[in-house]
Amino acid sequence: MRRVRSTLGSPGYPILIAAGVNLFLLLCFCVWLQVHRMPRFGVNVYPEASHFVMESYNRDNLHVVTITAGETPRVYAEGVEITGGMKGLPAQLDTWAKGMSTRPSNMTIILECDPAASAGVLQKAIDLVLQRKFTCSVAGRPAIE
């Protein structure tokens, strides 16, 4: 029987290289797809811009309260979420008031509120702070001109 020979080269290596490149691209795609599904920890709140600068405060009597936007806004005291949100804020303020050795007006509470949060939520937080006779400040970002 007669043998037939081809003048074409062996396609083995180009096929293996193409399969390897495809496998690498599939792996990259799967990794990039999972990056967006991973949980994100922490809260990013971007306060509204302001042309005014806060003066310096005694950090011993200073607490930062962060309020996020949403249907039920989350509230953070010193970076730790307050259970109950706005309903849990009075208990936290009372805890700070009990731990004070000086006048309540020496305690400064800085409210850092997301601009998407409602004005009513911010006003309620300010009222809760002022009811305990603390000094209240609302944080803002420096205005870019």
Secondary structure, DSSP 8 states (H G I E B T S, - for coil): ------SS---HHHHHHHHHHHHHHHHHHHHHHHHTTS---S------EES-------GGGEEEEEE--SSS--EEETTEE-TTGGGTHHHHHHHHHHT-SS-GGG-EEEEEE-TTS-HHHHHHHHHHHHHTT-EEEE--EE---
